[in-house]
Every structure is written in C-alpha cells, then in structure tokens.
Amino acid sequence: MAAKDSTRGALSASELSAFCAQLALITKAGIPAQEGISIMMEDADDARTRELLQSVLDKLEEGEPLHSGLAQTGRFPKYMLDMIGIGEQSGRLDEVLDSLTAYYERSQSISRSVKSAVTYPLVMIAIMVVVIGILIGKVLPVFNQVFQQLGSEMSAFAQGIMRFGEVLSRYSAVIIGVILGLTAAWLILRRTAGGRAFLSGLFSSFFATRRIAAKVAAGRFASAMSMMLSSGLDVDQSLDMAANLVDDIKTQEKISRMKQQMEQGASFAEALLETQLFSSVYARMITVGFKTGSADAVMKKIADRYEEEIDETISKLLGVLEPTLVAVLSVIVGMILLSVMLPLMGIMSSIG
C-alpha cells in the first residue's frame, strides 16, 4: 500500500500544513501517534487520504517510529521527516509540528503570491493574442474583399499582417503542438527536484521577476531557519537543513559561502552580512536575537516582513504591467484598423 501511495506524488504545501496542524493538536493532547493517526483516519473525508493514513498506521502498528512510517509512503518531503525524527528524539514533537505548520502556511502564501505574479500577465498576453488573431484571421480578410470589390487593395502594412496571419494559420497545428509540449515539459519539471531548480533559475534570471525571486528565496530561508531554531536545533544544523529548502541557485551559493565563513570563525550574523543574503538591518536584528536568545522569533519576523515585501513588489509589478499590456494591445489594434480604415475612407470619399 505504501508503494502504491508513493506513485501519487508528494503532498502539496496546504495538505502538509493541515496534516501537521492536526497532528500537533493530537500530540499536545498527549495522544500517542498511533492512536492519533487512527483518529485522523476516521475524520478523513476522502478515500485517498484514508489510504495514506492507513499505510502510516500499518507501519506504526509494526513498531516503526512516526517519521519512519511517514517515510514509507513516499509522499512526505525528506526535511519534514528529518524534523519529525528530531522532534521524536528530543521529546519536542509538538513544537516541531507547530513549526512545520507555520512553515508550510507561509510557503503556501508565498507560492500564491508568485503564481499571481506569473498568471496574470500570461492571461493578459493570451487575451492580446486572441484579439489580434481575430483581427488578422477574420477581420482583415473581410476588408480585403471589400477593397477588391472597389478595385483597390489594402496598404502594404495591412497586407503584410494578413500574410503573416496566413502563415500562422498554415502552421497552427505545429504552434499548438509546441505550446502543448512546453506546457507538458513545465508540468514534468515541476515534479522533480532538478526540474524545480531549473524553473527557479529561469524565474530568478528573468529581469521582471529577478527581485521577486530573491525575496522569495530569502523569505523561505528565514522561515526555514525560524522553524529549525524553534525546534531546538543549533545554528549549524539549522543552516544545513534550511539550505535544502531553497531552490534558488544564487541563494544556495550564498549559503555555501556562509558555511565556509562560519567554519573560519565568523558568527552567523557576520556571515549573513558578508554574503548579503539579508539586508544589513535584518542582519543586525539577528545579532540582537542571538544575544537575547530569541533568534527564532527574529527569524519569524524577518520571514513575515519578506512576505509583505513580496506582496508589495508583486502589486507594483502588476500595477505597471496591466496598463502597459493594455496600451500595447490598443496600439497594435489601432495600427491594424487605421491601416485599413484610412485607405478605405479615401476611396469612399473619392467615389462620393
């Protein structure tokens, strides 16, 4: 049954957050993991979830620890399993589950923000393509017939656009195939760690999303560090595990440099400041946090602030993109219509 589950892909951030939240409540109530999973299975409202929980319960009944039972399903991320294992060993499982819940909730919020930054422009561009396609494929041929009936012809610009539309129409099957192929490749890449790293690299290298990608990576790193530190891990362990949660290549390189500098005697805050992973203000906040024993709380505040900055940056980006795309569409449509209407008006006035 575990093998069967493993073929269905990893759980989403929202599913992981809900799972950790439920398990945290059960653990805080003093209910053993085996009984808690059984309770969750009874409350599950779909067969897929019950099947997953049953496979975990089977392993727990065989004497396996919770993190091992979850690992057998193949549907939980490794860092989550490692964190739960640490929580079981340290007796702080409820705190670890609370930290995981907060981490996945924040991860889900960031993902929604990023999707809105990508989806909205794509929808606008798709609308532009459809409108221009209708003009080229349906409207211009009608005007061409009108010009022919009047013994004239459209302007060279309009004819060129119409011929371009005919070429696109001739190879429409190929174009649709390419679009479907790219979509399939994107969906496949999202399912693998290497593919996600590749897509993250594209997102972080594109000029319009570069700043958002940097803030997303920094926010996830801060959120991960907050989760690790609040779960009782030391700075070195937290840094090693947090590095695995960041897809952005540039951020991973900065984390590697941080490790090297810390091995040479630099403090965590000094290494942060040197690599410029965080701003100097945030680095100084972390210095104070370590001195006062509240580094995890400071990291949480920084993660919250990055989340706000991501939303602000995306809002500004969309605020610029919307009028820009509308203006581009208006100019293109206007040029096409003017290239047809002005000559037609000239012909009609000469006839009149």
C-alpha positions, 0 to 999 in steps of 0.5 A: 500500500505504501508503494502504491501511495508513493506513485501519487506524488508528494503532498502539496504545501496546504495538505502538509500544513493541515496534516501537521496542524492536526497532528500537533493538536493530537500530540499536545493532547498527549495522544500517542501517534498511533492512536492519533493517526487512527483518529485522523483516519476516521475524520478523513473525508476522502478515500485517498487520504484514508489510504495514506493514513492507513499505510502510516498506521500499518507501519506504526502498528509494526513498531516503526517510529512516526517519521519512519512510517511517514517515510514509507509512503513516499509522499512526505518531503525528506526535511519534514521527516528529518524534523519529525525524527528530531522532534521524536528524539528530543521529546519536542514533537509538538513544537516541531509540528507547530513549526512545520505548520507555520512553515508550510502556511507561509510557503503556501502564501508565498507560492500564491503570491508568485503564481499571481505574479506569473498568471496574470500577465500570461492571461493578459498576453493570451487575451492580446493574442486572441484579439489580434488573431481575430483581427488578422484571421477574420477581420482583415480578410473581410476588408480585403474583399471589400477593397477588391470589390472597389478595385483597390487593395489594402496598404502594404502594412495591412497586407503584410499582417494578413500574410503573416496571419496566413502563415500562422494559420498554415502552421497552427497545428505545429504552434499548438503542438509546441505550446502543448509540449512546453506546457507538458515539459513545465508540468514534468519539471515541476515534479522533480527536484532538478526540474524545480531548480531549473524553473527557479533559475529561469524565474530568478534570471528573468529581469521582471521577476529577478527581485521577486525571486530573491525575496522569495528565496530569502523569505523561505530561508528565514522561515526555514531557519525560524522553524529549525531554531524553534525546534531546538536545533543549533545554528549549524544544523539549522543552516544545513537543513534550511539550505535544502529548502531553497531552490534558488541557485544564487541563494544556495551559493550564498549559503555555501559561502556562509558555511565556509565563513562560519567554519573560519570563525565568523558568527552567523550574523557576520556571515549573513552580512558578508554574503548579503543574503539579508539586508544589513538591518535584518542582519543586525536584528539577528545579532540582537536575537542571538544575544537575547536568545530569541533568534527564532522569533527574529527569524519569524519576523524577518520571514513575515516582513519578506512576505509583505515585501513580496506582496508589495513588489508583486502589486507594483509589478502588476500595477505597471504591467496591466496598463502597459499590456493594455496600451500595447494591445490598443496600439497594435489594434489601432495600427491594424484598423487605421491601416485599413480604415484610412485607405478605405475612407479615401476611396469612399470619399473619392467615389462620393 
